[in-house]
Amino acid sequence: MKYNHDHARVGKCSLCKDDRVSLDIDAGEDINRETSMENTAQAIVNSIQVRESFFLPDGHRMVTLGCNDYSVYKQLPAAVKFQGLVYGLTGWNSDSNEAYYKTSKAFALAMGV
């Protein structure tokens, strides 16, 4: 049987009702110390949240990102990769606070010297 708490000595466990074990937990200690993939999250470095993704009439794809002001826009990357496609930055709308990236936008990768 898999327990979500430690059984350190023989006795009765009040949590799982197992007669053969007892908990060795200090008062106030978290009994759910075991970490599982179900309740953990991992940060993705340099990730950007996409607001919307759609096809344009010309067949290209576009994604929109949140962009509150011009200073934020100037700090956005020249290109992003989303669902396996590379999108180039095309512009910013100050009324809707969105930056636009399009698959047809040409861009180049800078190479280290």
C-alpha positions as CSV (number, residue, x, y, z in Angstrom):
1,M,0.0,0.0,0.0
2,K,1.3,3.5,-0.9
3,Y,1.0,6.1,1.8
4,N,1.1,9.9,1.4
5,H,2.7,10.1,4.8
6,D,5.6,8.4,6.6
7,H,5.2,5.3,8.7
8,A,8.3,5.4,11.0
9,R,7.4,3.0,13.8
10,V,5.1,0.1,14.4
11,G,1.7,0.8,15.9
12,K,-1.7,2.2,14.7
13,C,-1.9,5.0,12.1
14,S,-4.9,7.3,12.7
15,L,-4.7,8.7,9.1
16,C,-4.8,5.5,7.0
17,K,-6.2,3.2,9.7
18,D,-3.4,0.7,9.3
19,D,-3.0,-1.3,12.5
20,R,0.7,-2.1,11.9
21,V,2.2,1.4,11.6
22,S,2.2,4.7,13.3
23,L,3.3,8.2,12.3
24,D,6.4,9.8,13.5
25,I,5.4,13.5,12.8
26,D,6.1,16.5,15.0
27,A,3.2,18.7,15.8
28,G,2.4,21.1,13.0
29,E,4.5,19.2,10.4
30,D,3.0,18.8,6.9
31,I,1.8,15.2,6.5
32,N,1.7,15.5,2.7
33,R,5.5,15.9,2.2
34,E,5.6,13.5,-0.7
35,T,5.7,15.4,-4.0
36,S,4.0,14.0,-7.1
37,M,3.9,15.2,-10.7
38,E,0.2,15.9,-10.2
39,N,0.8,18.8,-7.8
40,T,4.0,20.4,-9.1
41,A,4.7,23.0,-11.7
42,Q,7.9,23.8,-13.5
43,A,8.8,27.3,-14.7
44,I,9.7,27.6,-18.4
45,V,12.4,30.2,-18.7
46,N,11.8,32.9,-21.3
47,S,8.2,31.8,-21.9
48,I,5.6,34.3,-23.0
49,Q,1.8,33.8,-22.6
50,V,-0.1,33.8,-26.0
51,R,-3.4,35.6,-25.9
52,E,-4.7,34.4,-29.2
53,S,-3.6,32.3,-32.2
54,F,-5.3,32.3,-35.5
55,F,-5.0,31.9,-39.3
56,L,-5.1,35.0,-41.6
57,P,-6.9,35.1,-44.9
58,D,-3.5,34.8,-46.7
59,G,-2.9,31.4,-45.0
60,H,-0.3,32.7,-42.6
61,R,-0.7,32.3,-38.8
62,M,-0.7,35.1,-36.2
63,V,-0.3,35.2,-32.4
64,T,-1.0,38.1,-30.1
65,L,0.7,38.8,-26.8
66,G,-0.2,41.2,-24.0
67,C,1.8,44.4,-24.3
68,N,0.8,47.3,-22.0
69,D,2.9,50.1,-23.3
70,Y,5.6,51.0,-25.8
71,S,8.5,50.3,-23.3
72,V,7.2,46.7,-23.0
73,Y,6.9,46.5,-26.8
74,K,10.6,47.5,-27.2
75,Q,11.7,44.7,-24.9
76,L,9.8,42.0,-26.7
77,P,11.8,39.4,-28.7
78,A,12.1,39.9,-32.5
79,A,10.7,36.3,-32.9
80,V,8.9,33.6,-30.9
81,K,8.3,29.9,-31.4
82,F,4.8,28.7,-30.8
83,Q,3.5,25.2,-31.5
84,G,6.5,24.4,-33.7
85,L,6.3,27.5,-35.9
86,V,8.4,30.7,-35.7
87,Y,6.6,34.0,-35.7
88,G,8.3,37.4,-36.4
89,L,7.2,40.5,-34.5
90,T,5.1,42.7,-36.7
91,G,3.7,45.5,-34.6
92,W,1.8,46.7,-31.5
93,N,-1.7,48.1,-30.9
94,S,-1.8,50.6,-28.0
95,D,-5.6,50.5,-27.9
96,S,-5.9,46.8,-27.4
97,N,-2.5,46.5,-25.6
98,E,-1.4,43.6,-27.9
99,A,1.7,42.8,-29.8
100,Y,1.5,40.9,-33.0
101,Y,3.7,38.1,-34.4
102,K,3.2,36.6,-37.9
103,T,4.7,33.5,-39.5
104,S,5.4,35.4,-42.8
105,K,7.6,38.0,-41.1
106,A,11.2,37.6,-42.1
107,F,13.9,37.6,-39.4
108,A,17.4,36.5,-38.9
109,L,19.3,34.9,-36.0
110,A,22.2,36.9,-34.6
111,M,25.3,34.8,-34.4
112,G,27.9,35.2,-31.6
113,V,31.3,36.6,-32.7
